Amino acid sequence: MKRTMKKNQSFNNKVSGGLDVEYSSELADHEDLEAQARSKAADERAKRREQNK
């Protein structure tokens, strides 16, 4: 089933680019924890690339 959104609704639901996002470890589900682990691994890869330049 496809959901349709009004133009103003889609504007309000855009991701903020990682800024000003509220996160609560108490409310995190399994998918949140997996995403957090992927993000941490990506940050570590980027940091290693910067150090190897």
C-alpha positions as semicolon CSV with decimal commas, in nm:
position;residue;x (nm);y (nm);z (nm)
1;M;0,000;0,000;0,000
2;K;0,148;0,331;-0,107
3;R;0,118;0,631;0,115
4;T;0,087;0,970;-0,036
5;M;0,209;1,280;0,138
6;K;0,113;1,638;0,092
7;K;0,393;1,871;-0,010
8;N;0,415;2,040;0,330
9;Q;0,423;1,706;0,512
10;S;0,718;1,578;0,311
11;F;0,908;1,899;0,388
12;N;0,857;1,851;0,761
13;N;0,975;1,488;0,749
14;K;1,314;1,551;0,586
15;V;1,622;1,434;0,773
16;S;1,823;1,714;0,924
17;G;2,159;1,580;0,812
18;G;2,242;1,444;1,155
19;L;2,214;1,777;1,332
20;D;1,983;1,844;1,626
21;V;1,853;1,488;1,632
22;E;1,728;1,366;1,967
23;Y;1,846;1,019;2,070
24;S;1,762;0,824;2,380
25;S;1,937;0,495;2,452
26;E;1,643;0,397;2,673
27;L;1,404;0,425;2,378
28;A;1,637;0,270;2,118
29;D;1,521;-0,047;1,948
30;H;1,731;-0,314;1,777
31;E;1,741;-0,123;1,446
32;D;1,860;0,193;1,624
33;L;2,142;0,001;1,790
34;E;2,246;-0,155;1,458
35;A;2,245;0,186;1,290
36;Q;2,453;0,328;1,572
37;A;2,709;0,047;1,531
38;R;2,725;0,105;1,153
39;S;2,774;0,476;1,209
40;K;3,054;0,418;1,456
41;A;3,228;0,177;1,216
42;A;3,198;0,431;0,932
43;D;3,342;0,705;1,153
44;E;3,637;0,483;1,241
45;R;3,701;0,403;0,871
46;A;3,692;0,772;0,784
47;K;3,928;0,856;1,068
48;R;4,177;0,589;0,951
49;R;4,162;0,726;0,596
50;E;4,240;1,075;0,722
51;Q;4,535;0,947;0,925
52;N;4,676;0,755;0,624
53;K;4,692;1,063;0,399
